[in-house]
Amino acid sequence: MTTSTLSPARHADTTSSGVAPSLAAAPTSTAPASTAPATASGVLDRAPLLALLAPLVLFAYGIVDWVDGLDQLSRPGALGELGELGGLGGIVSAREQGALTVAAGILLVVAVGAFAWLATTLGRQLRLPVAAPTALLAAFGAGATAAVWLGHLTGLIGDGLPAALTWGGPVLTAVALGLVLVALTLEGRLPVGSLALAALAAGVLLLPWGLVPLGSLLLLIALAPLSRTPA
């Protein structure tokens, strides 16, 4: 009599224990769905790297361009050109194409391309509708910079090109990045101090005194909050 009452309980216990593995295995069916956020985060994680890489490449360009202009200071009349044309940029525009000049051009194209990529990547993360204009400005700016450099390198574009066309590509890319930084500040994802420091860096870069290394360092500090990978 005692065994007959315990037997159904044991049967029920084994039945419930047999259901447990199936319940434990059920969450494994959601594994394919969890791979989608990982892929999306992999795309968004390029922004911290670009925020660090782009100013460093711009800093390298400024150093190479500055060193490339030093050998022109010993040329007769170079100091006069320095005063007339406004800093080392005037000497740089009059020098012949050399190894350092080509290297500086490559670094400038890479830096502008990195800033354009950064602006496009950040623009896609914003809630404000600035992704499309940012991508267009950044792409056109990077393309124009590369086209002008190739034109100078191959001789298709002479030194008489207006400065507005020569530096139009980097300026358009800077406008795209500035638009993104303003939108990030409005959304509370970038400190106001970083935006102000980025504006100061832009002003330093526009000065005709060869202060690209200083401006790039200021920009590196301004973009530091973006270089931190979110947890």
C-alpha positions in Angstrom: 0.0 0.0 0.0 2.9 2.3 0.8 4.7 1.5 -2.4 1.6 2.1 -4.5 1.3 5.7 -3.2 5.0 6.5 -3.7 5.2 5.2 -7.2 3.1 7.9 -8.9 5.1 10.6 -7.2 8.3 9.1 -8.5 6.8 9.0 -12.0 5.7 12.6 -11.8 9.2 13.6 -10.6 10.9 11.9 -13.5 8.5 13.5 -15.9 9.2 16.9 -14.5 12.9 16.3 -14.6 12.6 15.2 -18.2 11.0 18.5 -19.1 13.8 20.5 -17.4 16.5 19.8 -20.1 14.1 20.9 -22.8 13.4 24.2 -21.0 17.2 24.8 -20.5 17.9 24.1 -24.1 15.1 26.5 -25.3 17.1 29.7 -25.1 19.7 28.3 -27.5 17.2 28.9 -30.3 17.6 32.7 -29.9 21.3 32.6 -30.7 21.0 33.7 -34.4 19.0 36.8 -33.2 21.8 37.8 -30.8 24.4 38.0 -33.6 22.7 41.0 -35.2 23.4 43.5 -32.5 27.0 42.3 -32.4 27.3 43.0 -36.1 25.8 46.4 -35.7 28.0 47.3 -32.8 31.0 46.2 -34.9 30.1 48.9 -37.4 29.6 51.6 -34.8 32.8 50.8 -33.0 34.8 52.4 -35.8 34.1 55.9 -34.5 36.4 55.7 -31.4 39.3 54.5 -33.6 38.7 57.2 -36.2 38.4 59.9 -33.6 41.9 58.9 -32.4 43.4 58.2 -35.8 42.3 61.2 -37.8 43.9 63.9 -35.7 47.1 61.9 -35.4 47.4 61.6 -39.2 46.7 65.3 -39.5 49.4 66.0 -36.9 51.9 63.8 -39.0 50.9 65.8 -42.1 51.6 69.1 -40.3 55.1 67.9 -39.2 56.0 66.6 -42.6 54.8 69.7 -44.4 56.7 71.9 -41.9 59.9 70.0 -42.4 59.5 70.1 -46.1 59.3 73.8 -46.0 62.5 74.3 -43.9 64.9 73.6 -46.9 63.4 76.6 -48.7 64.4 79.1 -46.0 68.0 79.1 -47.2 67.0 80.0 -50.8 67.7 83.7 -51.7 64.5 85.7 -51.4 62.7 83.0 -49.4 62.2 85.3 -46.4 60.6 87.9 -48.6 58.2 85.3 -50.0 57.5 84.2 -46.4 56.3 87.7 -45.5 54.4 88.3 -48.7 52.6 84.9 -48.9 51.9 84.5 -45.2 54.0 81.9 -43.4 55.3 78.5 -44.4 52.2 77.9 -46.5 53.5 80.4 -49.1 56.8 78.7 -49.3 55.2 75.3 -49.6 53.1 76.5 -52.5 56.2 77.5 -54.5 58.4 74.5 -53.9 59.0 71.7 -56.4 57.5 68.3 -56.0 59.8 66.2 -53.8 59.6 63.0 -51.7 58.4 65.0 -48.6 55.9 66.9 -50.6 54.4 63.7 -52.0 54.3 62.2 -48.5 52.6 65.3 -47.1 50.0 65.1 -49.8 49.3 61.5 -49.1 49.0 62.2 -45.4 46.6 65.1 -46.1 44.4 62.9 -48.3 44.4 60.2 -45.6 43.6 62.6 -42.8 40.7 64.2 -44.7 39.4 60.8 -45.7 39.5 59.7 -42.0 37.6 62.8 -40.9 35.1 62.2 -43.6 34.6 58.6 -42.5 34.3 59.7 -38.9 31.7 62.3 -39.8 29.7 59.8 -41.8 29.9 57.1 -39.1 28.8 59.5 -36.3 26.0 61.0 -38.5 24.4 57.6 -38.8 24.2 57.3 -35.0 22.4 60.6 -34.5 18.7 61.0 -33.9 18.7 64.4 -35.7 18.3 64.2 -39.5 21.8 65.2 -40.4 23.1 61.8 -41.8 22.4 62.5 -45.4 23.9 66.0 -45.7 26.8 65.0 -43.6 27.6 62.0 -45.8 27.3 64.1 -49.0 29.6 66.9 -47.7 32.2 64.5 -46.3 32.3 62.4 -49.4 32.6 65.4 -51.7 35.2 67.0 -49.5 37.4 63.8 -49.4 37.0 63.2 -53.1 37.9 66.8 -54.0 41.0 66.7 -51.8 42.2 63.5 -53.5 41.4 64.9 -56.9 43.4 68.1 -56.3 46.3 66.3 -54.9 46.4 63.9 -57.9 46.1 66.8 -60.2 49.1 68.6 -58.6 51.1 65.3 -58.5 50.5 64.6 -62.2 50.9 68.2 -63.4 47.4 68.5 -64.6 46.7 71.2 -62.1 49.2 74.0 -61.8 50.1 76.2 -58.9 47.8 78.9 -60.1 44.7 77.2 -58.8 42.8 79.5 -56.4 43.2 78.8 -52.7 39.4 78.3 -52.4 39.5 75.4 -54.8 42.7 74.0 -53.4 41.4 73.9 -49.8 37.7 73.5 -50.7 37.8 69.7 -50.0 39.2 69.9 -46.5 36.9 72.8 -45.6 33.8 70.8 -46.7 34.9 67.9 -44.7 35.4 70.2 -41.7 31.9 71.6 -42.1 30.5 68.0 -42.2 32.4 67.1 -39.0 31.4 70.4 -37.3 27.7 69.7 -38.1 28.0 66.3 -36.5 29.7 67.7 -33.4 27.0 70.3 -33.0 24.3 67.6 -33.3 26.2 65.4 -30.8 26.3 68.3 -28.3 22.6 69.0 -28.7 21.8 65.4 -28.0 24.0 65.5 -24.9 26.5 63.0 -26.2 29.5 65.4 -26.4 30.4 68.0 -23.8 30.1 71.7 -24.7 33.7 72.2 -23.8 34.8 69.7 -26.4 32.7 71.5 -29.0 34.3 74.8 -28.1 37.8 73.3 -28.2 37.0 71.8 -31.7 36.0 75.3 -32.8 39.3 76.7 -31.5 41.2 74.0 -33.3 39.5 74.9 -36.5 40.4 78.5 -36.0 44.1 77.5 -35.4 44.1 75.4 -38.6 42.8 78.3 -40.6 45.7 80.6 -39.6 48.3 81.0 -42.3 51.2 80.3 -39.9 51.8 76.6 -40.3 50.1 75.7 -37.0 48.6 72.4 -38.2 50.4 70.3 -35.5 49.0 72.5 -32.8 45.5 72.5 -34.3 45.5 68.7 -34.7 46.5 68.3 -31.0 43.7 70.5 -29.9 41.3 68.5 -32.1 42.6 65.3 -30.7 41.8 66.5 -27.2 38.3 67.8 -28.3 37.5 64.4 -29.8 38.7 62.5 -26.8 35.2 61.7 -25.5 34.4 60.1 -28.8 37.5 57.9 -28.7 36.3 56.1 -25.6 34.6 52.8 -26.5 31.2 52.6 -24.8 30.9 49.7 -22.3 
